[in-house]
């Protein structure tokens, strides 16, 4: 009897998904909502990179008036402020590896990833252009490069480890099992500050390819950018793999709300067809 009921249940799930799919398409294609998300990613990434790269610029302009602890804690506090202020609109990813990680966990639509990445790159580059316009190309515009005596491979390894912890913290606190809500902003900010305090002399503690790409792009040279692309990518993929082992395949509705914000319909990807959770 159970064997006979199982196919019926599966069929019902597919039919339900097909009924709601047109509504999901309408929600996704609502340009007013999507542009709000994209604008938030541009603004959020702009502010993050202004602080992260601005630390190096202000250090050079002020002849060392700010120290390394302040330079690494300031971006962490900015991330916390951004998550709390606009996280409900776009999810406040601010980092392409975060967008990809949520998509791999089936908690963020792959169709949105390219636009998010473009927005993040645009916001980061704009921040470095503003720093250049205000202060010139001083302090290497806050570029992340391996520390003295540190090879690109060593920097890549540290960036992979740091990003593994960052993405693991983001995915873990977004999960419904943790039930931490806005406190996730404190966890993410705390991790970023901690990572920077102990490892910034090694690699700069970027953990974000667009944060490293932007100053290199404005300066016109990419001395070790490969390490800041490969390292965070490896770390994020590893974090997704660990999340699969610890919490299953993903598709958690609370994590989807954290990843997508609560503007419109939340999309959950299943093995059959897209499903949705209506906002209240």
N, C-alpha and C positions, 0 to 999 in steps of 0.2 A: 504493500500500500504506500509506504514511504517513497519507494522508487517511482511509483506512478505520480505521486504528488510533486516530486522535485522538478520534473520538466515543466509542470503547470506553473509552479512558482516562478521559474526562470522566464517562462513566456510572459507572465504577467509583468515582471520587472521590465522586460524589453518594451512591452506595449506601453507601459507607463512613461518610460523614458522618451519614447517616440511622440507621445502626446505633448509633453512639455518642451520638446526640442525647439519648435518654432518660437515659443516664448523666450527661451534662452537666447536664440539668435537675435531676436528683437532687442533684448536687454544688452547683449554684447555690442550690437551695432548702434546703440544709442550714442551718437557722437558727442552729445553734451556731457554725458557721464565719462566717456573714455578720454576726452580732452582734459577733463578735470583731473583724472588720474595721471595723465602724462605731464600736465603742468606741475602737479605736486612732485613728481619724480625729478623734473628739471630743477625746481626750486630747492627741494630737499638735498639733492646731490650738489647743487651750487653752494649751498650754505655749508655742507660738510667739507667740501674741498676748499672753500675759502678759509675755513678754520684749520684744516689739516695742512694744506700747503702754506697758508698764511703764517703759520708758526715759524717756518723756516725763513720766510721773507722778513717778518718783523724782527726775528732774531738778528738777521744781517743788518737791517736798517737801524735798529736800536743799539747795535754793538753789544749784543748779548744781554739785553735787559730782561728777557724771559729765559727760563731754564728748561731743560728737557722734561722734567715732570709736568710743567704747565703745558708744554707743547703737545704732550701725548694725552693728557687728561682733557684738554679743551675739546678735541674732536669727539671724545666719548660723551661729554655733556651735551654737545650739539646733537649727536645721534639720539640721545634720550629725548631732547626737546622736540626734535622732528617727529619721532615716533608718536609722542604724546599729542602733538598738534595736528599732524596730517595723516597719521597711520590709518585712521578709519576711512580715508578717501582712497589712497593708493596702496596701502600696505607698507609704505615707506621702506622699499627695498634698498634703494641708494647704491646698489652693488649688483652687477650682472650675475655673479655667482650665486647670490641669494635668489634672484628671479629664477635661474635655472634649477636650483635646488628645490624650490617649491614646485616647479613644474614637474620635475622628476618624481616628486612625492604625490603627484596628481592632486595638488591643492591650489594650483594656479594654471590657467589655460595657456597652452603653448602658443596660441595665436597672439597672446598679448606680450610674449617675451621680446620679440624684435623691437617693438615700439618702446618698451621699457628700457632696453639696452641703449637705444638711440637717445632717449631722453636723458639717461644717466651720463652718457658720453658728452652730450651737449651741455648739460649743467656743469660738468667737471671742467670742460674746456673753457666755458664762459667764465668760470671763477678764476682760472689762471690768466685769462686775457685781462680781466679786471685788475688782478694783482700786478700784472705787467704794466698796464696803463697808469696805475697809481704810483708804483715804486720802481719800475724798470725790471730788468732781468737780474735781480739780486737774489742771493741765497738760492740760486738754481731753481727759483720759483717753488721751493719746497719739494723738489724731485726726490724720489726714493731711490737710493743706490746702496749697494752693499757697503758696510763700514770698512775702515782701513784693515787690510789684511784678510778680508772676507771675500771668498770667491762667489761667483754667480750661483754655482751649485749649492753652496752653503746657504746663501740667501734664499734660494728657491725652497730648500728643505725647511727652513724656519717659517717661511711664508705658508707652506703647505700645512705645517703643524698648527700654526696660529689660526689659519682659516678653517681647518678642521674643527677646532674648538669654537670658533665664532659661529659657523653654520650649525654645528651641533647645538649650541646654546639657543640660536634662533629657532631651529626646528623643535627643540625640546620644549621651550617655553611657549611656543605657539600651539603645541598639542593640547587637545582637550583634557588629556590625562593629567596635565600639570595644573590646569585651572588657576593660572596666576594672573590672567588678564593684563591690565596696564603695568603690573609689576615686571612684565617681560622687558619693558624699556629699561628698567634699572639693571636687570640681569645682563642685557646686551651692552649697555654703557659700562657697567662694571667690568665685563670681560675685555672690552676694547681698551679701557684704561690699564687694566692689569697686564694685558699683552704688550702694550706700548712701554710700560714702565720697565719691564725686564728684557725686552728684545729689540727695542728701537735702535740701539747702537749696532746691531747685527744687520738688520735688513730695512729698518725704517718702520716696521710693523704696519705695512700697508693693508694687507688682507683684502684689497679691492683693486682689480685691474684698471678701472677708470680713474681712480685716484692717482695711480702711478702713470697712466697713459697721458693724462692732461698736461702736466708740466713738461713732459718729454715732447709732446706734440707742439706746444707753444715755443719751446726752445729749439725745436727742429732736429733733435738727435735722440736716439733711443739706446743708450749705452748698455743697459742690462734689463730692458723691459721684458725680455722673454722670461726672466725669473719671476717677475711680478704678474705674468699671465699664467705660466705653467704652475707655479706654486699654489696660488689660490684655487685654480681649477682642480688640481689634484686633491687638495684639502677638502673642497666642497663635495666632490664626488665620493670621497671616502666617508664624509659625514653622512651623506645620503645612504650609503651602503650600511653604515652602522645603525642608522635610524630604521632601516628595513629590518635588520636583525632584531632590534629592541622593540619596535612598535608596529611591525608589519608593513604592508605595501603603501600605507598612507591613505589619502582620501578622507582625512579627519575634518569634520565640518567646522570645528573651532579653529583648526589650523588654516582652513580655507578662508575663514573670515579674517584672520590675522594677515594672511598673504594677499588677499584681494581687497581688503577694506570692506565696508558695509554699504557701499554705494551701488544699489541695483541688486541683481541676482547673484548669489554665490554659486559657482560652478564646481561640481565634483565630477571627476572623470572616473568612470567605472570600466569594467572589461566589456560591457555591452554597448553603452551609449552614454552621452553626457547626462547627468542628473543635476538637480538644482535644489537649493534650500532658500525659501523665500525669506526676505528680511522682515522684521517686525517693526 
